[in-house]
Amino acid sequence: MDKNLGTIIKIKQDGMIKAFEQNNMQITFVDNFEQLHNYLKKYLCNHKTVALGGSMTLFETGVIDLIHQSDVLLHDRYQEGLEREQMQEIFRKAFTSDLFITSTNALTTNGCLYNVDGNGNRVAAMIYGPKEVIVIAGKNKIFDSEEEAINHIKSISAPANAVRLNKKTPCVKTGRCMECHSPERICSSFVKLGYQGKVNRMKVIIVEDEFLAQQELSWLIKEHSQ
């Protein structure tokens, strides 16, 4: 990496660390998936109960496999053959879990997280319930302003997830949120997480690896090819 570029990146990272600390959140930057796993191993131990928010990032980074190999009790929303009521019960168990692991749709350099949910179980658990929350995201999710973060969610995150889930919503065809009233709409609850009452309950990990950005781009290409 160019030395001057490295200096600028370090300045921006230090600024984000300070901004998240002011909002009582901890943010950590890791270079690759190995460093991410080493960080998580400190928390995936001692028979902790663990729940998950719906996230492709957890699969793409190998976090799901790591959790299955760890000394924890997982409330596994991804186990095969779950019926609707069983899934709802797993969602409810998340509120009493020791650790909730998820991703975020976007975050800003001033220390805020932005998310949109259909059912609301993911954002609800981020806000309240689990003793600790770990949020994992690629550097491609970082934006300088709230406007940019929300635009990213409406023009990329939500439409791409609608494509992935085979939803029959207008955004699948237009590539952008249309504020629809479709029964299959997945963006019902918009949530901004700023200042937190409990210090460091929420920990954010930014993965520098380019793979996550490439994955999101592949979804975007697929989205516009429909």
C-alpha positions in Angstrom: 0.0 0.0 0.0 1.2 3.5 -0.8 2.5 5.1 2.4 0.5 8.3 1.9 -2.7 6.4 1.3 -2.0 4.3 4.3 -1.7 7.5 6.4 -5.0 8.8 5.2 -6.7 5.5 5.9 -5.3 5.5 9.4 -6.5 9.0 10.0 -10.1 8.0 8.9 -10.0 4.9 11.0 -8.9 6.8 14.1 -11.7 9.3 13.5 -14.3 6.5 13.3 -12.9 4.8 16.4 -13.4 8.1 18.3 -16.9 8.7 16.8 -18.1 5.2 17.8 -16.5 5.5 21.3 -18.5 8.7 21.8 -21.6 6.8 21.0 -20.6 4.1 23.5 -19.8 1.5 20.7 -16.5 -0.2 20.0 -15.3 -0.4 16.5 -12.4 -2.6 15.3 -10.7 -2.9 11.9 -9.4 -6.3 10.7 -7.5 -7.0 7.4 -9.0 -10.4 6.6 -11.2 -13.3 7.6 -8.5 -15.0 9.7 -8.1 -11.9 11.9 -11.9 -11.7 12.1 -12.1 -15.3 13.4 -9.4 -14.7 15.9 -11.3 -11.7 17.3 -14.6 -13.7 17.5 -13.0 -16.7 19.3 -12.6 -14.5 22.4 -16.4 -14.3 22.6 -17.4 -17.7 21.2 -16.7 -19.7 24.3 -17.9 -20.9 27.8 -21.2 -22.3 26.6 -22.6 -18.9 25.7 -26.0 -18.8 24.0 -25.6 -17.3 20.6 -28.3 -16.0 18.1 -27.9 -14.6 14.6 -29.4 -11.9 12.5 -30.2 -12.7 8.9 -27.0 -12.0 7.0 -25.1 -13.3 4.0 -22.0 -11.6 5.4 -21.9 -14.3 8.1 -21.7 -17.0 5.5 -19.3 -15.2 3.2 -16.8 -14.6 6.0 -17.0 -18.1 7.4 -18.5 -16.9 10.7 -21.3 -19.5 10.6 -18.9 -22.4 10.3 -16.7 -20.9 13.1 -19.8 -20.7 15.4 -20.7 -24.3 14.8 -17.1 -25.3 15.8 -17.2 -23.2 18.9 -18.1 -24.0 22.5 -21.5 -22.2 22.4 -25.2 -23.1 22.2 -26.5 -21.7 18.9 -30.1 -20.8 18.4 -29.8 -21.7 14.7 -32.2 -19.9 12.4 -30.5 -21.6 9.4 -31.2 -25.2 10.4 -33.1 -27.1 7.7 -36.7 -28.0 7.9 -37.8 -25.2 10.3 -41.5 -24.4 10.3 -42.7 -20.8 10.7 -43.5 -21.1 14.4 -40.1 -22.7 15.1 -38.4 -19.9 13.4 -40.4 -17.3 15.4 -39.4 -19.1 18.6 -35.7 -18.8 17.6 -36.2 -15.1 16.9 -37.7 -14.7 20.4 -34.8 -16.6 22.0 -32.4 -14.1 20.6 -33.6 -11.5 23.1 -32.3 -13.7 26.0 -29.1 -14.8 24.3 -25.6 -13.9 25.6 -24.4 -12.9 22.2 -26.2 -11.7 19.0 -24.1 -11.7 15.8 -25.3 -9.9 12.7 -24.3 -7.5 10.0 -25.4 -4.0 9.2 -26.8 -2.5 6.0 -24.7 0.7 6.3 -22.7 2.7 8.8 -21.3 6.2 8.9 -18.0 7.8 9.8 -19.7 9.7 12.6 -20.5 6.5 14.6 -24.0 5.4 13.5 -25.5 2.2 12.1 -28.3 2.1 9.6 -30.5 -0.9 9.0 -33.8 -1.9 7.3 -35.8 -5.0 8.2 -38.9 -6.8 7.1 -39.9 -8.7 10.2 -37.9 -6.4 12.5 -36.4 -9.2 14.6 -32.8 -8.4 13.6 -33.0 -4.7 14.4 -35.1 -5.3 17.6 -32.3 -7.6 19.0 -29.7 -5.1 18.1 -31.5 -2.5 20.1 -32.4 -4.5 23.1 -32.2 -7.9 24.7 -28.9 -9.8 24.1 -26.1 -9.1 26.5 -23.7 -8.3 23.7 -24.0 -7.6 20.0 -21.3 -8.0 17.4 -21.9 -6.4 14.1 -19.7 -7.5 11.1 -19.4 -5.5 7.9 -17.2 -4.9 5.0 -15.5 -1.5 4.4 -17.9 -1.0 1.4 -20.7 -0.4 4.0 -19.0 2.8 5.3 -20.4 6.2 4.2 -19.7 9.8 5.2 -23.3 10.9 5.6 -26.7 9.7 6.6 -28.0 10.5 3.2 -25.4 8.3 1.5 -26.1 5.5 3.9 -29.8 5.5 3.3 -29.4 5.8 -0.4 -27.1 2.8 -0.3 -29.8 0.8 1.5 -32.6 1.9 -0.9 -30.6 1.5 -4.1 -28.5 -1.5 -3.3 -29.0 -3.4 -0.1 -32.7 -3.8 0.0 -33.2 -4.5 -3.8 -30.3 -7.0 -3.8 -31.8 -8.8 -0.8 -35.2 -8.9 -2.5 -33.5 -10.5 -5.5 -31.7 -13.0 -3.3 -34.9 -14.0 -1.5 -36.9 -14.2 -4.8 -39.4 -11.6 -3.6 -42.1 -10.2 -6.0 -41.5 -6.5 -5.3 -41.1 -3.5 -7.6 -37.5 -3.0 -6.5 -36.5 -6.3 -8.1 -37.2 -4.8 -11.5 -36.3 -1.1 -10.9 -33.2 -1.6 -8.8 -34.4 0.9 -6.2 -36.9 1.1 -3.3 -40.3 2.2 -4.5 -41.9 2.6 -1.1 -44.3 -0.1 -2.2 -47.2 -1.8 -0.4 -46.3 -5.3 -1.7 -47.1 -8.2 0.8 -43.6 -9.4 0.1 -41.9 -6.1 1.0 -38.7 -6.6 3.1 -38.0 -3.0 4.1 -40.7 -2.2 6.7 -38.6 -0.9 9.6 -35.8 1.7 9.1 -33.6 2.0 12.2 -30.7 4.3 13.0 -28.5 3.2 15.9 -26.6 6.1 17.4 -25.7 6.8 21.1 -26.0 3.6 23.2 -26.9 3.6 26.9 -24.7 0.6 27.7 -21.0 1.1 27.0 -19.5 -1.3 24.5 -22.5 -3.7 24.5 -22.4 -3.2 20.7 -19.1 -4.1 19.0 -18.6 -3.3 15.3 -15.9 -5.2 13.2 -15.0 -3.8 9.8 -13.4 -6.3 7.5 -11.0 -4.8 5.0 -11.1 -7.8 2.6 -12.2 -6.8 -0.9 -14.3 -10.1 -1.2 -17.3 -8.6 0.6 -17.4 -5.6 -1.8 -17.1 -7.9 -4.8 -20.0 -10.0 -3.4 -22.3 -7.0 -3.1 -21.3 -5.9 -6.6 -22.3 -9.3 -8.0 -25.7 -9.0 -6.3 -26.1 -5.5 -7.9 -25.3 -6.8 -11.3 -27.7 -9.7 -10.9 -30.4 -7.2 -9.7 -30.1 -5.1 -12.8 -30.1 -8.1 -15.1 -33.6 -9.2 -14.1 
